[in-house]
Amino acid sequence: MTPIATHIPRKQAAEYARLRVLVGCEYSGTVRDAFITAGHDAMSCDLLPTEAPGPHYQGDIRDVLDYPWDMAIFHPPCTHLSVSGARHFEAKRMDGRQQAAASFFMMLARAPIERIAIENPVCIMSSLWRKADQTIQPWQFGHGETKATCLWLKGLPLLVPTSIVEGRENRIWRMPPSADRWKLRSTTYPGIAKAMAEQWGGRQRTEQQIHARDGQEVLV
């Protein structure tokens, strides 16, 4: 019995696997551009302007959250959630800053998007909400540095290390005070962004499921 199939012209096959990806709370364009390089339609969003030319919405992420995205990678602000600032927690709870930050985190987690990844350093959301699905390090993805990064995942697999390298330098913590220090600390490492795009984008896997038929059509 011939299986039911969907036929797509070969010239459209390359676009069949494209995903609409929202990269929220990103101004660097690092993750956005990794997905674009992998062949997807990606847009970053942040209150700040993008530092790299490309699709970017400067404004409140709520303005674009209900667009029919296939995937979202969120980097919510961690200033009031990270355990590295635990000595300030009492004051931040007293004036509501921590509650507001946690509420924003949860708003992103409950977005109506099928596949979601939320990235943050080790923070209180692991106890306030649920444990992170995975904790990764830059040295697992080609960067000889340490910076524990937690991932909360919905509809996505764990990231698989792509290039374990020597070196365990804690460069982030050794950065001298500067106006841009907070930006440098929050930017995603290119090796991690590339792994996200290649492993979560699914483009290669999807295209491998598309078989040529009669030289004109493909069978999905």
Secondary structure, DSSP 8 states (H G I E B T S, - for coil): ------EEEHHHHHHHT--EEEEET-SS-HHHHHHHHTT-EEEEEESS--SSSSSEEES-GGGTTTS--SEEEE----TTTBGGGGGGHHHHHHTTHHHHHHHHHHHHHTSS-SEEEEEEESBTHHHHT---SEEE-GGGBT--B---EEEEEES------SB--S--B-HHHH----TTHHHHHHS--HHHHHHHHHHHH-HHHHHHT-EEETTTEEE-
